[in-house]
Amino acid sequence: MAPHITIFGTRILSYSICNAVAYLAAAFLFYLEAKRKQYPLEPVLHVLFGSLLGALIGSRLGSAFFVYPDFFTRNPLAILLPQLGGKTLVGGLIGGYLGVVITRRIIGFRRSTGDLFAPGVALGIAIGRIGCFLNGCCFGLESHLPWAVSFNGIPSHPAQLYESIFSLGLFLMIWKLRTGIAVEGDLFKIFLFSYAAFRFMIEFLRADQVGGWGGLSIAQWISLAVLCQVGEYFLQEIEKRREENAYGK
């Protein structure tokens, strides 16, 4: 592990560097997609800012409420201190989504923006999980497979790298599909469904499952909700196309 990187004599958290690169990469790809699809620049930049702000707040609140509730209850102002770390990916995704919804309503922008985010968010997760690996957090259960990595002296599944590799593959798939999606919003739904399915499964290998009920973590329950909602949408679309094809015949 390499929790710190020294740059010009200054020690910086590798986790923070990877997170910064992830946010910048996601924002840059969002801009490229907005430009390619000829979105008006000013409103989409507002949406981008709203999403980034929402993601930062959501990731922090998710950590405070679900990961370290006892600590933040005793030290509520600590949530404002970035050096303490403590961020959750699921909280960031939810916060980012809410940030987009709120911003769009404030500025009155109706065109769907989800597809602009899909490639960048997938790549951002791939980069961010490398930061988790270097930081030694979000690791998996004990494992004696050849590629197991030692965390706290225990050989474990490198769950962070599993997610990083998956997210990179998801990014490449979305990048290839992005020019062939006819309905705006479907690309983002493909991202949501794919990531939720993977996250549900990888949680079984995580050694730091947070909360939950019925043997499932909070992240798994949220993933199931996403899978049900997005899956229902795609099933309805498939049925609609079948009816249209049958009517056409």
ZIRARA-V79849 format. One record per residue. RES is the residue in three letters. SS is DSSP state (H for helix, E for strand, C for the rest). NEAR is the number of other C-alpha atoms within 12 Angstrom. Layout:
# ZIRARA-V79849
RES&SS&NEAR + RES&SS&NEAR
This chain:
# ZIRARA-V79849
MET&C&22 + ALA&C&21 + PRO&C&22 + HIS&E&22 + ILE&E&20 + THR&E&13 + ILE&E&11 + PHE&C&7 + GLY&C&8 + THR&E&10 + ARG&E&15 + ILE&E&20 + LEU&E&26 + SER&H&30 + TYR&H&34 + SER&H&29 + ILE&H&27 + CYS&H&31 + ASN&H&35 + ALA&H&22 + VAL&H&25 + ALA&H&30 + TYR&H&33 + LEU&H&24 + ALA&H&27 + ALA&H&34 + ALA&H&32 + PHE&H&23 + LEU&H&27 + PHE&H&36 + TYR&H&32 + LEU&H&23 + GLU&H&27 + ALA&H&30 + LYS&H&17 + ARG&H&16 + LYS&C&20 + GLN&C&15 + TYR&C&23 + PRO&C&19 + LEU&H&19 + GLU&H&17 + PRO&H&25 + VAL&H&34 + LEU&H&27 + HIS&H&27 + VAL&H&40 + LEU&H&38 + PHE&H&28 + GLY&H&29 + SER&H&37 + LEU&H&35 + LEU&H&26 + GLY&H&28 + ALA&H&32 + LEU&H&35 + ILE&H&31 + GLY&H&31 + SER&H&32 + ARG&H&36 + LEU&H&32 + GLY&H&31 + SER&H&31 + ALA&H&31 + PHE&H&24 + PHE&H&28 + VAL&H&30 + TYR&C&26 + PRO&H&21 + ASP&H&14 + PHE&H&18 + PHE&H&23 + THR&H&17 + ARG&H&12 + ASN&C&15 + PRO&H&17 + LEU&H&13 + ALA&H&22 + ILE&H&28 + LEU&H&18 + LEU&C&15 + PRO&H&17 + GLN&H&13 + LEU&H&20 + GLY&C&27 + GLY&C&35 + LYS&C&38 + THR&C&36 + LEU&H&37 + VAL&H&37 + GLY&H&30 + GLY&H&32 + LEU&H&39 + ILE&H&30 + GLY&H&29 + GLY&H&33 + TYR&H&34 + LEU&H&26 + GLY&H&28 + VAL&H&36 + VAL&H&27 + ILE&H&23 + THR&H&28 + ARG&H&27 + ARG&H&18 + ILE&H&15 + ILE&H&18 + GLY&C&16 + PHE&C&22 + ARG&C&20 + ARG&C&24 + SER&C&26 + THR&C&36 + GLY&H&35 + ASP&H&38 + LEU&H&42 + PHE&H&45 + ALA&H&44 + PRO&H&42 + GLY&H&40 + VAL&H&48 + ALA&H&44 + LEU&H&40 + GLY&H&38 + ILE&H&43 + ALA&H&37 + ILE&H&36 + GLY&H&41 + ARG&H&39 + ILE&H&37 + GLY&H&36 + CYS&H&39 + PHE&H&33 + LEU&H&30 + ASN&H&29 + GLY&C&32 + CYS&C&35 + CYS&C&37 + PHE&C&38 + GLY&E&33 + LEU&C&28 + GLU&E&24 + SER&C&22 + HIS&C&15 + LEU&C&13 + PRO&C&11 + TRP&C&15 + ALA&C&22 + VAL&E&26 + SER&E&25 + PHE&E&27 + ASN&C&16 + GLY&C&12 + ILE&E&18 + PRO&E&21 + SER&E&30 + HIS&C&33 + PRO&C&37 + ALA&H&40 + GLN&H&39 + LEU&H&32 + TYR&H&30 + GLU&H&42 + SER&H&33 + ILE&H&24 + PHE&H&30 + SER&H&36 + LEU&H&28 + GLY&H&23 + LEU&H&35 + PHE&H&36 + LEU&H&21 + MET&H&22 + ILE&H&32 + TRP&H&31 + LYS&H&15 + LEU&H&20 + ARG&C&31 + THR&C&19 + GLY&C&14 + ILE&C&17 + ALA&C&11 + VAL&C&19 + GLU&C&22 + GLY&C&23 + ASP&H&29 + LEU&H&35 + PHE&H&32 + LYS&H&33 + ILE&H&35 + PHE&H&42 + LEU&H&40 + PHE&H&29 + SER&H&30 + TYR&H&41 + ALA&H&35 + ALA&H&29 + PHE&H&29 + ARG&H&37 + PHE&H&29 + MET&H&23 + ILE&H&32 + GLU&H&35 + PHE&H&23 + LEU&H&26 + ARG&E&30 + ALA&C&26 + ASP&C&28 + GLN&C&29 + VAL&C&27 + GLY&C&22 + GLY&C&17 + TRP&E&13 + GLY&C&9 + GLY&C&14 + LEU&E&23 + SER&C&28 + ILE&H&28 + ALA&H&37 + GLN&H&30 + TRP&H&26 + ILE&H&28 + SER&H&30 + LEU&H&26 + ALA&H&19 + VAL&H&29 + LEU&H&27 + CYS&H&19 + GLN&H&19 + VAL&H&27 + GLY&H&24 + GLU&H&17 + TYR&H&19 + PHE&H&21 + LEU&H&15 + GLN&H&14 + GLU&H&16 + ILE&H&14 + GLU&H&14 + LYS&H&14 + ARG&H&14 + ARG&H&14 + GLU&H&13 + GLU&H&12 + ASN&H&11 + ALA&H&10 + TYR&H&9 + GLY&H&8 + LYS&C&7
